[in-house]
């Protein structure tokens, strides 16, 4: 299993718009990805906006992005960059 531990860069955390941006990127990753608050470890499907919102992740909190797919390393790197930097969208060149 591959995983990345990152701190959320969006000041408002993974709520509303940031959650939507993250879920779109996770869906586009092409591999199954989970996200969990590092503090409690309850992992949810990163492609589900309701599940991500349900985590109640705040800005600055540490999350764990994980995948069991063989080719997940690059996808997790891209998602980690998106979350850490609080980007409005993930550039195609990342």
C-alpha positions in Angstrom: 0.0 0.0 0.0 1.3 3.4 -0.9 0.4 6.4 1.2 1.1 10.1 1.7 0.7 12.1 4.9 0.1 15.8 4.2 -1.3 18.8 6.0 -4.3 20.5 4.4 -3.4 23.8 2.8 -6.9 25.2 2.3 -7.6 27.5 5.2 -11.2 26.3 5.4 -10.2 22.6 5.2 -11.9 20.1 3.0 -15.3 21.8 3.0 -17.5 22.7 0.1 -15.4 24.0 -2.8 -12.0 22.5 -1.7 -13.7 19.1 -1.1 -15.2 19.3 -4.6 -11.8 20.1 -6.1 -10.2 17.3 -4.3 -12.9 14.7 -5.2 -12.7 15.6 -8.9 -8.9 15.1 -8.8 -9.2 11.8 -6.9 -11.8 10.6 -9.4 -9.5 11.6 -12.3 -6.5 9.8 -10.7 -7.6 6.5 -12.3 -6.8 4.5 -9.2 -8.8 3.9 -6.0 -7.7 6.3 -3.3 -8.8 6.7 0.3 -8.4 9.7 2.6 -8.4 9.7 6.4 -7.7 12.2 9.2 -4.4 11.1 10.6 -5.7 11.6 14.1 -8.5 9.0 13.9 -7.5 6.8 10.9 -11.1 6.3 9.6 -10.5 6.0 5.8 -13.1 6.9 3.3 -13.4 6.8 -0.5 -11.6 9.9 -1.8 -14.0 9.9 -4.9 -17.1 10.5 -2.7 -17.8 14.1 -1.8 -20.2 13.2 0.9 -17.6 10.9 2.5 -14.9 13.5 2.3 -17.2 16.2 3.8 -18.1 13.7 6.5 -14.5 13.6 7.7 -14.7 17.3 8.8 -11.1 18.0 8.0 -10.0 21.5 8.9 -7.2 23.6 7.5 -3.8 22.5 8.7 -4.9 19.1 9.8 -2.9 16.1 8.7 -4.6 13.6 6.4 -3.4 10.3 5.0 -4.0 9.6 1.3 -3.6 5.9 0.4 -4.1 3.4 -2.4 -3.5 -0.3 -2.9 -3.2 0.0 -6.7 0.1 -1.0 -8.2 0.5 2.3 -10.1 -0.7 4.7 -7.4 2.6 6.5 -6.6 2.2 9.2 -9.2 -1.5 9.7 -8.5 -0.8 10.1 -4.7 2.0 12.6 -5.4 -0.4 14.7 -7.5 -3.2 14.6 -4.9 -0.7 15.3 -2.1 0.5 18.4 -3.9 -3.1 19.6 -4.5 -4.0 19.1 -0.8 -0.8 20.6 0.6 -0.8 23.7 -1.5 -4.5 24.2 -1.4 -4.7 24.6 -5.2 -7.8 25.6 -7.0 -7.2 22.9 -9.6 -4.4 20.5 -10.4 -2.2 21.7 -13.3 -1.9 19.1 -16.0 1.9 19.3 -15.8 2.1 18.3 -12.2 
